[in-house]
Structures are given as C-alpha cells and as structure tokens.
Amino acid sequence: MLKKRPALLWLLAPYVLYLGVLPLVDRVHPTVLGLPFLFFWLLLATLLTPAAVYVAWRSDRKRGRA
C-alpha cells in the first residue's frame, strides 16, 4: 500500500516524534523557553502532528485519492 501512496509515510512522523526519540529526549535539563526539555519536546510534537497529517492529506488529494 505504501508503494502506491508514499505520502502516508508522513503519518509515521508523529509516532517517531512521540515514541521513537523519547529515550533521547527524556531529560529535565536543559530548559527551553522555561520548560523542561521533555515537556518542550512533547509540546513541539503535538504541534507538528497536524502539519504531518495535512501534508499527507494534501499529497493524497493531489493524486486524486481524496
């Protein structure tokens, strides 16, 4: 299915942001914008998730699948 719809790989981005790199960002220090690094990372991943879904939807729509 991914050979026919490579844009769906964008839907793996939230998974990678939340779980794939979690062992690497599981830290309190440094702080970013006054937030512990782990909290900042989760907030960033939450904000980037709709962008990844939009890119996948837009790409599928261009191919005439939506």
C-alpha positions, 0 to 999 in steps of 0.5 A, a space after each residue: 500500500 505504501 508503494 502506491 501512496 508514499 505520502 502516508 509515510 508522513 503519518 509515521 512522523 508523529 509516532 517517531 516524534 512521540 515514541 521513537 526519540 523519547 529515550 533521547 529526549 527524556 531529560 529535565 535539563 536543559 530548559 527551553 523557553 522555561 520548560 523542561 526539555 521533555 515537556 518542550 519536546 512533547 509540546 513541539 510534537 503535538 504541534 507538528 502532528 497536524 502539519 504531518 497529517 495535512 501534508 499527507 492529506 494534501 499529497 493524497 488529494 493531489 493524486 486524486 485519492 481524496 
